[in-house]
Amino acid sequence: MDRVRDLLEDGFTPVNLKAGNVKVGDDVANRNCMFGTLIKITKKGNYVVRYNIDYDNEKPSKYKPNAFERFFLVDKR
């Protein structure tokens, strides 16, 4: 949790979908401190993240809205 606290102190904020504080192209970090970019919001409402450590031929990760909101921080620096 110390790493998450450090991210929060450095300007990351928890994702809040009702407030609309995250959009396509924003840098995000999950609670395991894996960094990436929100690349798409699907028609079904899923959030697609490409992690910085992913290989080019890997599929990006998809998250349902409730999991995305609970598990991710958005960079607002």
N, CA, C and O atoms as a CHARMM CRD file, in Angstrom:
* protein
*
  308
    1    1 MET  N      0.81200  -1.20400   0.00000 PROA 1      0.00000
    2    1 MET  CA     0.00000   0.00000   0.00000 PROA 1      0.00000
    3    1 MET  C      0.85200   1.26300   0.00000 PROA 1      0.00000
    4    1 MET  O      0.36400   2.33600  -0.35800 PROA 1      0.00000
    5    2 ASP  N      2.10700   1.15200   0.39300 PROA 2      0.00000
    6    2 ASP  CA     2.96200   2.33500   0.40700 PROA 2      0.00000
    7    2 ASP  C      3.14500   2.90900  -0.98900 PROA 2      0.00000
    8    2 ASP  O      3.18600   4.12700  -1.16300 PROA 2      0.00000
    9    3 ARG  N      3.25600   2.03100  -1.99200 PROA 3      0.00000
   10    3 ARG  CA     3.42700   2.51400  -3.36600 PROA 3      0.00000
   11    3 ARG  C      2.17500   3.24900  -3.83800 PROA 3      0.00000
   12    3 ARG  O      2.27100   4.27200  -4.51700 PROA 3      0.00000
   13    4 VAL  N      1.01400   2.73500  -3.48400 PROA 4      0.00000
   14    4 VAL  CA    -0.23800   3.40800  -3.86100 PROA 4      0.00000
   15    4 VAL  C     -0.32200   4.76500  -3.17300 PROA 4      0.00000
   16    4 VAL  O     -0.70400   5.76000  -3.79000 PROA 4      0.00000
   17    5 ARG  N      0.03300   4.80100  -1.90800 PROA 5      0.00000
   18    5 ARG  CA     0.03300   6.07800  -1.18000 PROA 5      0.00000
   19    5 ARG  C      0.99700   7.06800  -1.83600 PROA 5      0.00000
   20    5 ARG  O      0.68100   8.25100  -1.96400 PROA 5      0.00000
   21    6 ASP  N      2.16700   6.58800  -2.24700 PROA 6      0.00000
   22    6 ASP  CA     3.13200   7.45500  -2.93500 PROA 6      0.00000
   23    6 ASP  C      2.54900   8.00000  -4.23800 PROA 6      0.00000
   24    6 ASP  O      2.73200   9.17500  -4.55600 PROA 6      0.00000
   25    7 LEU  N      1.85300   7.15800  -4.98800 PROA 7      0.00000
   26    7 LEU  CA     1.22700   7.62100  -6.23400 PROA 7      0.00000
   27    7 LEU  C      0.16700   8.67800  -5.94900 PROA 7      0.00000
   28    7 LEU  O      0.07800   9.68100  -6.65700 PROA 7      0.00000
   29    8 LEU  N     -0.62700   8.45500  -4.92100 PROA 8      0.00000
   30    8 LEU  CA    -1.66100   9.43100  -4.56000 PROA 8      0.00000
   31    8 LEU  C     -1.03500  10.76400  -4.15600 PROA 8      0.00000
   32    8 LEU  O     -1.54900  11.82600  -4.50700 PROA 8      0.00000
   33    9 GLU  N      0.05600  10.71000  -3.43200 PROA 9      0.00000
   34    9 GLU  CA     0.74600  11.93600  -3.02500 PROA 9      0.00000
   35    9 GLU  C      1.39800  12.64200  -4.20600 PROA 9      0.00000
   36    9 GLU  O      1.58200  13.85900  -4.18200 PROA 9      0.00000
   37   10 ASP  N      1.74900  11.87400  -5.24700 PROA 10     0.00000
   38   10 ASP  CA     2.41200  12.44200  -6.42700 PROA 10     0.00000
   39   10 ASP  C      1.44700  12.96600  -7.47900 PROA 10     0.00000
   40   10 ASP  O      1.88900  13.44600  -8.52300 PROA 10     0.00000
   41   11 GLY  N      0.14500  12.89000  -7.23600 PROA 11     0.00000
   42   11 GLY  CA    -0.80100  13.47700  -8.17500 PROA 11     0.00000
   43   11 GLY  C     -1.73100  12.51200  -8.87400 PROA 11     0.00000
   44   11 GLY  O     -2.54800  12.94000  -9.69000 PROA 11     0.00000
   45   12 PHE  N     -1.63900  11.23300  -8.58800 PROA 12     0.00000
   46   12 PHE  CA    -2.60200  10.28600  -9.13200 PROA 12     0.00000
   47   12 PHE  C     -3.86200  10.37100  -8.27700 PROA 12     0.00000
   48   12 PHE  O     -3.78800  10.65400  -7.08100 PROA 12     0.00000
   49   13 THR  N     -5.01200  10.12600  -8.88800 PROA 13     0.00000
   50   13 THR  CA    -6.27000  10.12600  -8.15800 PROA 13     0.00000
   51   13 THR  C     -7.04200   8.85000  -8.49200 PROA 13     0.00000
   52   13 THR  O     -6.89200   8.31600  -9.59200 PROA 13     0.00000
   53   14 PRO  N     -7.85900   8.35400  -7.57300 PROA 14     0.00000
   54   14 PRO  CA    -8.67000   7.17700  -7.88500 PROA 14     0.00000
   55   14 PRO  C     -9.63400   7.47600  -9.03400 PROA 14     0.00000
   56   14 PRO  O    -10.18500   8.57200  -9.13000 PROA 14     0.00000
   57   15 VAL  N     -9.82200   6.49500  -9.88900 PROA 15     0.00000
   58   15 VAL  CA   -10.76700   6.65200 -10.99900 PROA 15     0.00000
   59   15 VAL  C    -12.16800   6.82200 -10.42300 PROA 15     0.00000
   60   15 VAL  O    -12.58000   6.07100  -9.53900 PROA 15     0.00000
   61   16 ASN  N    -12.89300   7.81000 -10.93000 PROA 16     0.00000
   62   16 ASN  CA   -14.28100   8.05000 -10.54200 PROA 16     0.00000
   63   16 ASN  C    -15.06700   8.21700 -11.83500 PROA 16     0.00000
   64   16 ASN  O    -15.04800   9.28100 -12.45300 PROA 16     0.00000
   65   17 LEU  N    -15.75600   7.15700 -12.23700 PROA 17     0.00000
   66   17 LEU  CA   -16.45300   7.17400 -13.52300 PROA 17     0.00000
   67   17 LEU  C    -17.62700   8.13800 -13.53200 PROA 17     0.00000
   68   17 LEU  O    -17.92600   8.72700 -14.57100 PROA 17     0.00000
   69   18 LYS  N    -18.30300   8.31500 -12.39100 PROA 18     0.00000
   70   18 LYS  CA   -19.41700   9.26000 -12.33400 PROA 18     0.00000
   71   18 LYS  C    -18.93400  10.68900 -12.52000 PROA 18     0.00000
   72   18 LYS  O    -19.61100  11.49800 -13.15400 PROA 18     0.00000
   73   19 ALA  N    -17.77000  11.00300 -11.97300 PROA 19     0.00000
   74   19 ALA  CA   -17.20600  12.34500 -12.12500 PROA 19     0.00000
   75   19 ALA  C    -16.53700  12.51900 -13.49000 PROA 19     0.00000
   76   19 ALA  O    -16.25600  13.63900 -13.91500 PROA 19     0.00000
   77   20 GLY  N    -16.28700  11.40400 -14.16400 PROA 20     0.00000
   78   20 GLY  CA   -15.68500  11.47300 -15.49100 PROA 20     0.00000
   79   20 GLY  C    -14.24100  11.94600 -15.47000 PROA 20     0.00000
   80   20 GLY  O    -13.82000  12.70500 -16.34300 PROA 20     0.00000
   81   21 ASN  N    -13.47600  11.49600 -14.46800 PROA 21     0.00000
   82   21 ASN  CA   -12.10800  11.99500 -14.35200 PROA 21     0.00000
   83   21 ASN  C    -11.09100  11.19400 -15.16400 PROA 21     0.00000
   84   21 ASN  O     -9.88700  11.40800 -15.02100 PROA 21     0.00000
   85   22 VAL  N    -11.55000  10.28900 -16.00100 PROA 22     0.00000
   86   22 VAL  CA   -10.64000   9.52600 -16.86100 PROA 22     0.00000
   87   22 VAL  C    -11.20500   9.49200 -18.27500 PROA 22     0.00000
   88   22 VAL  O    -12.41200   9.34900 -18.47300 PROA 22     0.00000
   89   23 LYS  N    -10.31200   9.62600 -19.25500 PROA 23     0.00000
   90   23 LYS  CA   -10.72600   9.59800 -20.66500 PROA 23     0.00000
   91   23 LYS  C     -9.68200   8.83000 -21.46400 PROA 23     0.00000
   92   23 LYS  O     -8.57600   8.58500 -20.98200 PROA 23     0.00000
   93   24 VAL  N    -10.03400   8.45800 -22.66900 PROA 24     0.00000
   94   24 VAL  CA    -9.11500   7.73900 -23.54600 PROA 24     0.00000
   95   24 VAL  C     -7.84800   8.57400 -23.72900 PROA 24     0.00000
   96   24 VAL  O     -7.90800   9.77800 -23.98100 PROA 24     0.00000
   97   25 GLY  N     -6.70900   7.91200 -23.59700 PROA 25     0.00000
   98   25 GLY  CA    -5.41600   8.57700 -23.73200 PROA 25     0.00000
   99   25 GLY  C     -4.77500   8.93700 -22.40100 PROA 25     0.00000
  100   25 GLY  O     -3.59800   9.29700 -22.35600 PROA 25     0.00000
  101   26 ASP  N     -5.54100   8.84400 -21.31600 PROA 26     0.00000
  102   26 ASP  CA    -4.98100   9.15400 -19.99100 PROA 26     0.00000
  103   26 ASP  C     -4.03200   8.04600 -19.53700 PROA 26     0.00000
  104   26 ASP  O     -4.23600   6.86800 -19.82900 PROA 26     0.00000
  105   27 ASP  N     -2.99400   8.45600 -18.81800 PROA 27     0.00000
  106   27 ASP  CA    -2.09500   7.49800 -18.18400 PROA 27     0.00000
  107   27 ASP  C     -2.75300   7.00200 -16.90600 PROA 27     0.00000
  108   27 ASP  O     -3.31300   7.78100 -16.13400 PROA 27     0.00000
  109   28 VAL  N     -2.67700   5.69500 -16.69600 PROA 28     0.00000
  110   28 VAL  CA    -3.28900   5.08600 -15.52000 PROA 28     0.00000
  111   28 VAL  C     -2.29000   4.14200 -14.86300 PROA 28     0.00000
  112   28 VAL  O     -1.30600   3.72800 -15.47600 PROA 28     0.00000
  113   29 ALA  N     -2.55800   3.81300 -13.61300 PROA 29     0.00000
  114   29 ALA  CA    -1.78200   2.80900 -12.88900 PROA 29     0.00000
  115   29 ALA  C     -2.75900   1.97000 -12.09900 PROA 29     0.00000
  116   29 ALA  O     -3.71900   2.49200 -11.53200 PROA 29     0.00000
  117   30 ASN  N     -2.51900   0.66600 -12.05900 PROA 30     0.00000
  118   30 ASN  CA    -3.38300  -0.15700 -11.22900 PROA 30     0.00000
  119   30 ASN  C     -2.81900  -0.21300  -9.81700 PROA 30     0.00000
  120   30 ASN  O     -1.73800   0.31400  -9.55600 PROA 30     0.00000
  121   31 ARG  N     -3.53200  -0.83700  -8.92700 PROA 31     0.00000
  122   31 ARG  CA    -3.12800  -0.86800  -7.51600 PROA 31     0.00000
  123   31 ARG  C     -1.88200  -1.71500  -7.29100 PROA 31     0.00000
  124   31 ARG  O     -1.32700  -1.70900  -6.19200 PROA 31     0.00000
  125   32 ASN  N     -1.43000  -2.44900  -8.31600 PROA 32     0.00000
  126   32 ASN  CA    -0.16800  -3.18400  -8.25000 PROA 32     0.00000
  127   32 ASN  C      0.98100  -2.36000  -8.82600 PROA 32     0.00000
  128   32 ASN  O      2.09600  -2.85400  -8.99200 PROA 32     0.00000
  129   33 CYS  N      0.68600  -1.09000  -9.12700 PROA 33     0.00000
  130   33 CYS  CA     1.67500  -0.14400  -9.67000 PROA 33     0.00000
  131   33 CYS  C      2.19600  -0.56600 -11.03900 PROA 33     0.00000
  132   33 CYS  O      3.37600  -0.39200 -11.34100 PROA 33     0.00000
  133   34 MET  N      1.31500  -1.11700 -11.86300 PROA 34     0.00000
  134   34 MET  CA     1.63700  -1.36400 -13.26500 PROA 34     0.00000
  135   34 MET  C      1.05400  -0.19300 -14.04200 PROA 34     0.00000
  136   34 MET  O     -0.13300   0.11400 -13.92900 PROA 34     0.00000
  137   35 PHE  N      1.90200   0.45700 -14.83200 PROA 35     0.00000
  138   35 PHE  CA     1.50500   1.66900 -15.53600 PROA 35     0.00000
  139   35 PHE  C      1.08100   1.35700 -16.95500 PROA 35     0.00000
  140   35 PHE  O      1.58700   0.42600 -17.58200 PROA 35     0.00000
  141   36 GLY  N      0.14600   2.14900 -17.45200 PROA 36     0.00000
  142   36 GLY  CA    -0.32300   1.96500 -18.80900 PROA 36     0.00000
  143   36 GLY  C     -1.14000   3.15700 -19.27000 PROA 36     0.00000
  144   36 GLY  O     -1.14400   4.21400 -18.63900 PROA 36     0.00000
  145   37 THR  N     -1.83600   2.96200 -20.39100 PROA 37     0.00000
  146   37 THR  CA    -2.65300   4.00800 -20.99600 PROA 37     0.00000
  147   37 THR  C     -4.03200   3.44300 -21.30100 PROA 37     0.00000
  148   37 THR  O     -4.16000   2.32900 -21.81000 PROA 37     0.00000
  149   38 LEU  N     -5.05300   4.21500 -20.98900 PROA 38     0.00000
  150   38 LEU  CA    -6.41200   3.83100 -21.37300 PROA 38     0.00000
  151   38 LEU  C     -6.53400   4.07100 -22.87200 PROA 38     0.00000
  152   38 LEU  O     -6.47700   5.21300 -23.32700 PROA 38     0.00000
  153   39 ILE  N     -6.70300   2.99400 -23.64200 PROA 39     0.00000
  154   39 ILE  CA    -6.70000   3.15200 -25.09900 PROA 39     0.00000
  155   39 ILE  C     -8.09300   3.11400 -25.71800 PROA 39     0.00000
  156   39 ILE  O     -8.27700   3.52200 -26.86400 PROA 39     0.00000
  157   40 LYS  N     -9.08200   2.62200 -24.95400 PROA 40     0.00000
  158   40 LYS  CA   -10.40300   2.50300 -25.56600 PROA 40     0.00000
  159   40 LYS  C    -11.45400   2.26900 -24.48900 PROA 40     0.00000
  160   40 LYS  O    -11.18600   1.65100 -23.45900 PROA 40     0.00000
  161   41 ILE  N    -12.64000   2.76900 -24.74700 PROA 41     0.00000
  162   41 ILE  CA   -13.82500   2.40500 -23.97500 PROA 41     0.00000
  163   41 ILE  C    -14.75900   1.74200 -24.98600 PROA 41     0.00000
  164   41 ILE  O    -15.20700   2.38600 -25.93400 PROA 41     0.00000
  165   42 THR  N    -15.04900   0.47000 -24.78700 PROA 42     0.00000
  166   42 THR  CA   -15.81600  -0.27600 -25.77800 PROA 42     0.00000
  167   42 THR  C    -17.29600   0.11500 -25.74600 PROA 42     0.00000
  168   42 THR  O    -17.75500   0.78200 -24.81900 PROA 42     0.00000
  169   43 LYS  N    -18.02300  -0.30800 -26.76200 PROA 43     0.00000
  170   43 LYS  CA   -19.46900  -0.04200 -26.81700 PROA 43     0.00000
  171   43 LYS  C    -20.20100  -0.70600 -25.65800 PROA 43     0.00000
  172   43 LYS  O    -21.24700  -0.22700 -25.21800 PROA 43     0.00000
  173   44 LYS  N    -19.65100  -1.80500 -25.16900 PROA 44     0.00000
  174   44 LYS  CA   -20.24900  -2.50100 -24.02400 PROA 44     0.00000
  175   44 LYS  C    -19.88500  -1.83000 -22.70700 PROA 44     0.00000
  176   44 LYS  O    -20.38500  -2.23000 -21.65500 PROA 44     0.00000
  177   45 GLY  N    -19.03000  -0.82500 -22.74500 PROA 45     0.00000
  178   45 GLY  CA   -18.66400  -0.10200 -21.53400 PROA 45     0.00000
  179   45 GLY  C    -17.43100  -0.62700 -20.82400 PROA 45     0.00000
  180   45 GLY  O    -17.14700  -0.21700 -19.69800 PROA 45     0.00000
  181   46 ASN  N    -16.69400  -1.52500 -21.46100 PROA 46     0.00000
  182   46 ASN  CA   -15.46200  -2.03000 -20.85700 PROA 46     0.00000
  183   46 ASN  C    -14.31700  -1.06300 -21.12800 PROA 46     0.00000
  184   46 ASN  O    -14.32700  -0.32500 -22.11300 PROA 46     0.00000
  185   47 TYR  N    -13.33800  -1.08000 -20.24400 PROA 47     0.00000
  186   47 TYR  CA   -12.18200  -0.18400 -20.34600 PROA 47     0.00000
  187   47 TYR  C    -10.97100  -1.00000 -20.75800 PROA 47     0.00000
  188   47 TYR  O    -10.65900  -2.01300 -20.13200 PROA 47     0.00000
  189   48 VAL  N    -10.28400  -0.56300 -21.81400 PROA 48     0.00000
  190   48 VAL  CA    -9.17600  -1.30900 -22.39100 PROA 48     0.00000
  191   48 VAL  C     -7.87600  -0.56100 -22.09200 PROA 48     0.00000
  192   48 VAL  O     -7.72500   0.61300 -22.43000 PROA 48     0.00000
  193   49 VAL  N     -6.94900  -1.26000 -21.45500 PROA 49     0.00000
  194   49 VAL  CA    -5.68700  -0.66400 -21.02100 PROA 49     0.00000
  195   49 VAL  C     -4.52500  -1.38600 -21.69100 PROA 49     0.00000
  196   49 VAL  O     -4.47400  -2.61600 -21.71600 PROA 49     0.00000
  197   50 ARG  N     -3.59900  -0.61300 -22.23000 PROA 50     0.00000
  198   50 ARG  CA    -2.33200  -1.15000 -22.74800 PROA 50     0.00000
  199   50 ARG  C     -1.27000  -0.80200 -21.71400 PROA 50     0.00000
  200   50 ARG  O     -0.96700   0.37000 -21.48800 PROA 50     0.00000
  201   51 TYR  N     -0.70800  -1.83600 -21.08900 PROA 51     0.00000
  202   51 TYR  CA     0.33500  -1.62000 -20.09200 PROA 51     0.00000
  203   51 TYR  C      1.66800  -1.32100 -20.77700 PROA 51     0.00000
  204   51 TYR  O      1.92900  -1.80000 -21.88100 PROA 51     0.00000
  205   52 ASN  N      2.49200  -0.54100 -20.12400 PROA 52     0.00000
  206   52 ASN  CA     3.80700  -0.19000 -20.66200 PROA 52     0.00000
  207   52 ASN  C      4.68600  -1.42000 -20.84300 PROA 52     0.00000
  208   52 ASN  O      5.56800  -1.41700 -21.70200 PROA 52     0.00000
  209   53 ILE  N      4.47000  -2.46900 -20.05700 PROA 53     0.00000
  210   53 ILE  CA     5.30400  -3.66400 -20.13600 PROA 53     0.00000
  211   53 ILE  C      4.80100  -4.68100 -21.16100 PROA 53     0.00000
  212   53 ILE  O      5.45200  -5.70400 -21.37700 PROA 53     0.00000
  213   54 ASP  N      3.65800  -4.41900 -21.79400 PROA 54     0.00000
  214   54 ASP  CA     3.10700  -5.34100 -22.78400 PROA 54     0.00000
  215   54 ASP  C      3.97100  -5.35700 -24.04500 PROA 54     0.00000
  216   54 ASP  O      4.53000  -4.33800 -24.44800 PROA 54     0.00000
  217   55 TYR  N      4.06400  -6.53000 -24.65000 PROA 55     0.00000
  218   55 TYR  CA     4.69900  -6.63500 -25.95900 PROA 55     0.00000
  219   55 TYR  C      3.73900  -6.11300 -27.01400 PROA 55     0.00000
  220   55 TYR  O      2.52900  -6.06400 -26.79100 PROA 55     0.00000
  221   56 ASP  N      4.27700  -5.72300 -28.16600 PROA 56     0.00000
  222   56 ASP  CA     3.44500  -5.17000 -29.23200 PROA 56     0.00000
  223   56 ASP  C      2.38600  -6.15100 -29.71700 PROA 56     0.00000
  224   56 ASP  O      1.29500  -5.73500 -30.10700 PROA 56     0.00000
  225   57 ASN  N      2.68900  -7.44200 -29.69900 PROA 57     0.00000
  226   57 ASN  CA     1.73700  -8.42900 -30.21500 PROA 57     0.00000
  227   57 ASN  C      0.77100  -8.94800 -29.15100 PROA 57     0.00000
  228   57 ASN  O     -0.06200  -9.80500 -29.44700 PROA 57     0.00000
  229   58 GLU  N      0.86700  -8.44500 -27.91500 PROA 58     0.00000
  230   58 GLU  CA    -0.05300  -8.86400 -26.85000 PROA 58     0.00000
  231   58 GLU  C     -1.36100  -8.09600 -26.94800 PROA 58     0.00000
  232   58 GLU  O     -1.38700  -6.92400 -27.32300 PROA 58     0.00000
  233   59 LYS  N     -2.44600  -8.78100 -26.60400 PROA 59     0.00000
  234   59 LYS  CA    -3.73900  -8.10000 -26.55400 PROA 59     0.00000
  235   59 LYS  C     -3.76700  -7.20200 -25.32100 PROA 59     0.00000
  236   59 LYS  O     -3.24100  -7.57500 -24.27200 PROA 59     0.00000
  237   60 PRO  N     -4.37400  -6.02400 -25.43900 PROA 60     0.00000
  238   60 PRO  CA    -4.51500  -5.17600 -24.25600 PROA 60     0.00000
  239   60 PRO  C     -5.49000  -5.80300 -23.25700 PROA 60     0.00000
  240   60 PRO  O     -6.25100  -6.70500 -23.60500 PROA 60     0.00000
  241   61 SER  N     -5.45900  -5.33100 -22.04500 PROA 61     0.00000
  242   61 SER  CA    -6.30300  -5.86800 -20.97100 PROA 61     0.00000
  243   61 SER  C     -7.63700  -5.13100 -20.92700 PROA 61     0.00000
  244   61 SER  O     -7.68700  -3.91400 -21.10500 PROA 61     0.00000
  245   62 LYS  N     -8.72100  -5.87600 -20.68700 PROA 62     0.00000
  246   62 LYS  CA   -10.06200  -5.29400 -20.59800 PROA 62     0.00000
  247   62 LYS  C    -10.57700  -5.41400 -19.16900 PROA 62     0.00000
  248   62 LYS  O    -10.34300  -6.40900 -18.48400 PROA 62     0.00000
  249   63 TYR  N    -11.28200  -4.37700 -18.74300 PROA 63     0.00000
  250   63 TYR  CA   -11.85200  -4.35700 -17.39200 PROA 63     0.00000
  251   63 TYR  C    -13.29000  -3.87000 -17.43600 PROA 63     0.00000
  252   63 TYR  O    -13.61700  -2.93900 -18.17200 PROA 63     0.00000
  253   64 LYS  N    -14.13400  -4.49300 -16.65700 PROA 64     0.00000
  254   64 LYS  CA   -15.51000  -4.00900 -16.49900 PROA 64     0.00000
  255   64 LYS  C    -15.46600  -2.71000 -15.69900 PROA 64     0.00000
  256   64 LYS  O    -14.52100  -2.49000 -14.94200 PROA 64     0.00000
  257   65 PRO  N    -16.46500  -1.85200 -15.85100 PROA 65     0.00000
  258   65 PRO  CA   -16.43600  -0.53600 -15.19300 PROA 65     0.00000
  259   65 PRO  C    -16.21200  -0.59100 -13.68400 PROA 65     0.00000
  260   65 PRO  O    -15.42100   0.18900 -13.15400 PROA 65     0.00000
  261   66 ASN  N    -16.89400  -1.50000 -12.98000 PROA 66     0.00000
  262   66 ASN  CA   -16.73000  -1.52800 -11.52100 PROA 66     0.00000
  263   66 ASN  C    -15.32500  -1.95500 -11.11600 PROA 66     0.00000
  264   66 ASN  O    -14.78400  -1.42800 -10.14400 PROA 66     0.00000
  265   67 ALA  N    -14.72300  -2.89400 -11.83500 PROA 67     0.00000
  266   67 ALA  CA   -13.35100  -3.31700 -11.53400 PROA 67     0.00000
  267   67 ALA  C    -12.36300  -2.20200 -11.88500 PROA 67     0.00000
  268   67 ALA  O    -11.40600  -1.96400 -11.14800 PROA 67     0.00000
  269   68 PHE  N    -12.59300  -1.52300 -13.00300 PROA 68     0.00000
  270   68 PHE  CA   -11.70100  -0.43800 -13.41800 PROA 68     0.00000
  271   68 PHE  C    -11.70600   0.68100 -12.38000 PROA 68     0.00000
  272   68 PHE  O    -10.65700   1.22500 -12.03500 PROA 68     0.00000
  273   69 GLU  N    -12.88400   1.01600 -11.89400 PROA 69     0.00000
  274   69 GLU  CA   -12.99600   2.09700 -10.91300 PROA 69     0.00000
  275   69 GLU  C    -12.35300   1.71900  -9.57400 PROA 69     0.00000
  276   69 GLU  O    -11.73100   2.56200  -8.92700 PROA 69     0.00000
  277   70 ARG  N    -12.49700   0.48000  -9.16300 PROA 70     0.00000
  278   70 ARG  CA   -11.93200   0.04600  -7.87800 PROA 70     0.00000
  279   70 ARG  C    -10.42100  -0.14200  -7.91500 PROA 70     0.00000
  280   70 ARG  O     -9.74400   0.07500  -6.91000 PROA 70     0.00000
  281   71 PHE  N     -9.88700  -0.54300  -9.06800 PROA 71     0.00000
  282   71 PHE  CA    -8.51800  -1.02800  -9.13900 PROA 71     0.00000
  283   71 PHE  C     -7.53000  -0.03600  -9.75800 PROA 71     0.00000
  284   71 PHE  O     -6.32600  -0.29000  -9.72900 PROA 71     0.00000
  285   72 PHE  N     -8.00000   1.09100 -10.31800 PROA 72     0.00000
  286   72 PHE  CA    -7.10300   1.96700 -11.05900 PROA 72     0.00000
  287   72 PHE  C     -7.03400   3.37800 -10.49500 PROA 72     0.00000
  288   72 PHE  O     -7.97100   3.88100  -9.87600 PROA 72     0.00000
  289   73 LEU  N     -5.87700   3.99500 -10.73600 PROA 73     0.00000
  290   73 LEU  CA    -5.63400   5.40600 -10.44700 PROA 73     0.00000
  291   73 LEU  C     -5.32600   6.08900 -11.77200 PROA 73     0.00000
  292   73 LEU  O     -4.75500   5.47800 -12.67600 PROA 73     0.00000
  293   74 VAL  N     -5.70500   7.35900 -11.88400 PROA 74     0.00000
  294   74 VAL  CA    -5.43800   8.11700 -13.10800 PROA 74     0.00000
  295   74 VAL  C     -4.44100   9.22400 -12.78900 PROA 74     0.00000
  296   74 VAL  O     -4.50200   9.84800 -11.73000 PROA 74     0.00000
  297   75 ASP  N     -3.52700   9.45300 -13.71800 PROA 75     0.00000
  298   75 ASP  CA    -2.48000  10.47100 -13.53500 PROA 75     0.00000
  299   75 ASP  C     -3.06900  11.85400 -13.81200 PROA 75     0.00000
  300   75 ASP  O     -3.46600  12.14200 -14.94000 PROA 75     0.00000
  301   76 LYS  N     -3.12600  12.69700 -12.80700 PROA 76     0.00000
  302   76 LYS  CA    -3.66000  14.05600 -12.95200 PROA 76     0.00000
  303   76 LYS  C     -2.59500  15.10600 -12.62100 PROA 76     0.00000
  304   76 LYS  O     -2.91000  16.20800 -12.17100 PROA 76     0.00000
  305   77 ARG  N     -1.32900  14.74400 -12.85100 PROA 77     0.00000
  306   77 ARG  CA    -0.25800  15.71100 -12.58600 PROA 77     0.00000
  307   77 ARG  C     -0.21100  16.76100 -13.65900 PROA 77     0.00000
  308   77 ARG  O      0.62700  17.66100 -13.60600 PROA 77     0.00000
